[in-house]
Amino acid sequence: MSFDLIVIGSGPGGYVAAIRASQLGMKVAVVERESLGGICLNWGCIPTKALLKSAQVFNYIQHAEDYGIKVSKAEADFNGMIDRSRGVADGMSKGINFLFKKNKITVINGHGKLLRGKKVEVTDADGKVTTHDAQHIIIATGGRARQFPNMPIDGEKIIGYRKAMSLAKQPKKMVVIGAGAIGVEFAYFYNAIGTEVTIIEYMHGLVPREDKDVSKELTKIYKKMGVKVMANSAVQSIDTSGKGCKVLVKANKDGKETTIDCDVVLSAVGVTPNTENIGLETLGIHTEKGLINVDEFYRTNVPGVYAIGDVVKGPALAHVASAEGITCVEKIAGHHPEPIDYNNIPGCTYCSPEVASVGYTEEAAKEAGYDIKVGKFPFTASGKASAAGAKEGFVKVIFDAKYGEFLGAHMIGMNVTEMIAEVVAARKLETTGHEIIKAIHPHPTMSEAVMEAAAAAYDEVIHL
């Protein structure tokens, strides 16, 4: 079959690109070897949030008396939580199928591979091969759990994030390797329902790429929750020969070695792009460290072939892939989209408390040569946070002292992933610190902490 556009992969980059292309009048096909929606909808963003919500509800019940409510002792139904998560994912995948039908997008099931002459070869589950051509082809094949040679994922004792969402039995003890978003989210879930969790992180603390104040705060909170945190440490080996696992850990500073016994190890050391066996070499598409080289509109060095999402350089985030897909197809359609500003991409981690950030950290702003003003407002001073029983965390904002430019914001606390969009929009509109202060925020809300933090940066804070 012939199309205007073929998209290989139906994750948040691929399916969004396909729908936008259809809206722009293109005849579109999507090649998908698994479930519509890709990793995000089926094994990532959505089902993990369902698990985290179950853990949060369980935690609320355990602390019901703090809110003046008496309940009988609750028990975590691990399999029930897993089943709910899978049900949410299945529903979202069916929703993508509905959107494809609505937008007259053809779905071709199977593994897609690029051929010369703007063709895509698709091999389905039964081994049947079909070939399709298009004027334009977008590679949106996403990524998978990264593996280190000394801890290969076997799916039983050393697992990746997919298996962590579908274990048949709750482990008594778990070691999580890596303290980025995936690591701390799963650590929160399993700790909340009673698993003894140890996090091992090579860098200085939890969410180490966030602002250091946020990293320190989350590390302190997790330790208080009972999660053991071993920062500045590296895994030397994992012995899986016995019933469980023996994890040998070496401290970076003094070289001291510790052995940890656990039932299962979760490898959460990042993602690697799915760029193998899709025909890149056949077409001579340029890559660097496994990532496809593209320009600001996601064009590869081969005319008519594009790449978006986890297979290109940039943050491996669903909303980034979606934005790239829209930008890419709008350029193909002859529009004049603005290139994405990668310094204004929000990052969200859905542990409890949540973490959200955008723009420069305090350290990065100084390194970039800015003279800065920094304001911080703790949720202990927030009326809404006190009423909600969620006083942990703070909002930290950073402004250029000379012009008032909003350089960055870093938040940790309840629902801060819903608050960060204000800062993203403000930075897009080149809003200044004084304009944030004078923008009336509703009271009582968690979001007024953004205004209070801005006021603190200019020594005008009222409630602190």
N, C-alpha and C positions, 0 to 999 in steps of 0.2 A: 504494500500500500504506500501511497505517497502523501506527504504532509508538508505543511509550511514549517512546522516545528515538531521535533521529537525531543522529549525530555527523558533522560535516563535516571530514574530514581523519583520516588513520590513522597519524599520527606518534606519538611516545612519550606525547603528551598524549591524543590521540584514541583510540588503540587500548587504552590502559590504562583510560580512562574507559569505553569500550564494554564491556570485559571485566568491570570492577567492577560496572557497571550490570546486566549479565546475571546475575552472581552474586547480585545483590540482587533478582532476579525480574523484571526489565524485559524487554520485547520490544525488541530493539535493531537498528538498521541503521547502517552506516558508509558514507559517500560518499567515494570516493577517485578522483582523476583520473589518478594515476600508479601507483606500486608500493606495496603494503602496507608499513607501517613508516615511511613518510614520509622526510624528508631524513636523519634520524638514522641509520636502519638502512641506507639505500640510498646516501646521498652524504655522510654526516657522521660521527657518532660512531664507528660500527663499521668501515666501510671505511678510514677514516683511521688507525685503530689497527692495522689489518692492514698498511698501508703502513709505519707507524712500526716495527712489529715486524720487518718485512723489513730495514729500515735498521739496526735494532739488531743483528740476527743478522749482517748483513754487517760491521758495526763490530766485533763480537766476533771474527769470523774474521780480520779485519785485525790484531787485537791478540792473536791466539791465543798467540803466544810469551810474552806477559805471564803466561799461565796454565800455561806449561810444555808447550805443544802446538805441534808444527811441522806446518804445512799448506802445500800449494802455493798459489800466488797465486790469490786469488778474484776474480771479476768480477761486477759487478752486472748482472743481467738485468732491465732496466727493464720490458720488456713482461711478463716473468714475474711481477714484483712487482705490476704493475697487474692482471694476470689473477687472481692469488691474492686480491687485495683485492675484485675484483668477485665472485669466487666466494663469499667470506665473506658479502658483502652479500646475494647472491641466496639463500643458505642461510637467513639471518636473516629475510628477507622471506617465504620459504616457511613458516618457523616461525610467523609471525603468522597466515598463512592457516590453519594447523593449529589454532591457538588459537581463531580465530574459529569454525571448524567445531565444535570441541569445546564452545564456549559458545553455539552456535546463533545466531550473529550474522550478519545478512544484509549482504552486501557489494554496494553499488550503484556500479558503475564510471562515472565521468564527473565533470564540473564541477558542483558544487553551488551553488545560489543561493537565498537566502531570499525567500519570498513572504509576503504578508500571510495571516493566519489560521493561523499555525504550520504552514506548508507549505514544502517544499524542492523546487525544480525542478532536475532533473539532466539535463545534456546529455552524451551519450556521445561517443566518438571518431567515430562515424558521423553525428553530428548529431541523433540520435534524442532526443526530449525526453520525460521522464516526470516525474510529480509525486507526491510522497509527503507524508503529514502525520504529525505526532507531537505529543504533549503537551509534550515538552521537546526543545529543539535546542541542541546545543553546537557552537560555532565553534572549530575547532582546526586552522586552515589553515596555521599555521606561518609561516616567514619564508624569505627568499632573500637572496643576496648584495647588500649595499648598493652603490650606484654613486654616484660623484661626477661632476658635469657635465664636468669637465676630463679625466676618464679613463673614458669609457664602456666597458663590457665588450663586446668584439666576439667573444669565444670563440676567437680565433686568436692575436692578439698581446697583447691585454689579456684576461686570463681570471679567472674566479671559482674558488671551491673545487671546484665540480663538475668543471670541465674539468681542474683540476690533478690530479685522481684518474684521469684517463682520456686523458692526452696520448698520441699515437701515437709520439712520439719524445722522448727525454730532452734537455732544453735544456742547452747548454753554459754559458750565463749566464742568471740569473734575478734580477729585482728583485721583492722582496716589499714591498708598501705596507701598513703596519699591523703592529704588533708585539704584538697580542693573542694569544689562544690559537690561532686559525686560522693567523695569520702565522708564529708561532715553530714550530708543529708542522710546517708544510710546509717552512719554512726548514731545519729539522733533517733532514727526509727527503731533500730534494734535495741538501743539502750532504754528507750521509753517503754518497751514492752518486756523488759527484764533480762535481756542478753548482756553478759559482761563484755564490754567493748574496750579494746585498746587501739588507739590511732597512732601510726608511725609516720612521721613526716620528716623528709630530708632537710627542709628549710626551718625557719625560726619558730613557726607556730601554725595554728589552724588558719585556713584561707590565707596563705602567706603572700599572695599577690595583691591582696587588699591593702588599704591604708594600715599602717602598723598599729594605730590605736584600735582599729576594729579587730585586727588579728589578736591583739592582747586581750581585748574584752571577751571575744568568743572563746578563747583558750581558757580564760578564768571561769567562764560560765559552764563550759563543758566539764571541767574538772570538778566543779561544785555539783554537777549532775551525776557524777560518778564515773565519767568516761576517763580512762587513763590516757594521757597524752604524752607521747615520747617524741618531742621535737628535736631537731638537729641530730637525727639518727638515720641510719641506713640499714636496710635488710640485707644480710649477707647470704642467707640461705634459708630454705624451707624444707624440712624433713617431713615427708608425707608417708613414710613407710609403715608407721604404726596406725593405731585406730584414729588418731587425730592428726594435728600438725604441731611441729616444733619449729618456731620461728626464731632464728638467730639474728639479733639486732646489735649493731655496733654504734656507739656514740661518736659523733663527728669530732668532738673537742678532745676527749681524753682517750678514745679508743676502747673504752670499757664495753665488754660484750655481755648481753643478757639473752637468755632463752625464754620464750613465752610459749606456753602450751595453750592450744585452742582447738575448737572443733572444725572451724573453717576460716580461711583467709580470703578477704575481699580485696582484689587488686583494683585500686582506683587511681591509677597513675596517669590518667589522661586518655586521649583517643588518638587513633592513627587513621589516616585517610584510606578509603576504599578505592585505590587507583590501580590495583593489579588486575590483569586479565580483562581489561575493557578496551584494548586496542590502541592505547596511547602510543606504543612503540611503532605500530603499523603506520600510523599517520605522521609520526615524528613530532608529536606534541611535546613541548618543552616542560620539564618538571624540575623541581629543586627540593631535595629531601622528602620525596614522596608527594609533594604538593604541586598542583598544576599552576604554571605561570600564566597570569592573565593581566590585562590592563585595567583601567579604572571602570570600564564597562564590561569586564569579564570575558573579553575576547582572548582566545588563545592565539598562538602564532599560526594556526591553521584557519584560513578563512571559513566562516560558517560554523565553527565549533567553539563553544563557550563552556565555562565551568563556574559553579557557584557553591557556596556552603563549605562544609568541612574539608573539601578537596582542594581548597585554595587558601592562601595565606590570610590570617585574620582570626578573630575569636570564633571558636566552634560553638556558636549559639544559634538556637532556632530562629530568633527574631532577626539575626544578622543574615542568615541564609534567605529568609523571606524577603528582606529588603534588597538583597543582591539579585534575587530572582526577578523582582519587579523592575529594578533598574535595568537589568539585562534585556528583558523583553521590550521594555519601552524604548530602549535605544534601537533594538532590532526593528521596531515598528516605525522608526523615523521620528520619534519624539525627541525631546531634549532634556532628559533627566539630569538632575544634579548628582555628581558623584557622591558616594557615601562618605561622611565624615567619621572616620573610625576612632576619633578622639571623643565622640559624643555617643558612644554605644553603652547603654546601661547593662550592668551585670547584676544578676540576682541569684542568691543562694537561699533555698527554702528550708533551711534547718530551723530550729527554734531556740533562740530568737532568729528572725530572718536577717539576712545581710543584703544590702543593695548599694551600688555605687555607680558613678559616672565621672569621666574626666580625670584630671590630675589628682594623684595623691599629694599629700603635703610634701613628701620627700621629692617626688617627681617635679612638682612645681618649682621647688628651690633649685633643683638640678637644671631646669630649663631656663633659669635666670630671672624668674619673677620675684619681685618684692611683694610679699603676700600678707593678707589679713586672714586669720583663721578664727572661726567661731564654732563653739560646741555647745549644744543644749542637751542635757541628760533627761531621760524620760522620768527620772525620779522627781523632776520639777513639773511634769505634765499632769494636769488634772485628769485628762482622759485616760492616760496610762495608769494612774493610780486607781481610778474607778474600774478599769478593766483588769486590774491585778497583773499588769505587765510593765513593771517599772524598770526592767533591765534595758540597758543600751542607751544610745544617744544619736543625735544627728550632728555631723561635722561638715562645715562648709568652708570653702577656700576661695578667696577673691584676690584679684590683682589689685594691689594697694594704689597704683597710679590711676587706673581707669575704672576700677570697680568691676572688671570682667569676671564673670562667674566661672572659675577655673575647674571646680570639682565639688562633689558632695559624696559623703560616705556615711552610711546609716547602718545601725544594728538595733533591732527591736521588733516588736509585733507589727506585722503588716507593712513593713518598710518597703517591701517589693511593690506595693501599690502606691507608694509615695514618691518613688524616684522619678516617675514620668514628669512630675512638675519641673524638676531640675533639667531634665532632657529638653523639654519644651522651652524653658527659660534660656538655656544656653543656645538653642537653635535660634531664638529670637534676639540674641545678644543682650539679654537683660542684665542689668547691673545689680550690685548688692543693695543699693538704696532703693531700687525699684521693688525688690523682693520685700524689703522692710515695709514699704508703703502699700504693698498689695495686701488688702485686708483678708486674713485667713479666718475661717470659722472656728468658733470656740464652743465647747471643748472638742478638739480633735487631736489625733496624733500628728497630722500634717502641719499644724501650726508650729511644730518644732522646727520646721525649715525656716520660717520667718524669725523665730526666736534665735536660732543659731546665727542667722544673718545679722540680726541686731547685736548679738554678742560679739561678732567680728568687728563691729563699729562702735563698741562700748555703749550701746543703746538698749541692751536687754532689760526687760522689766521683771520677768518672773524668775530670775536667777541671781 
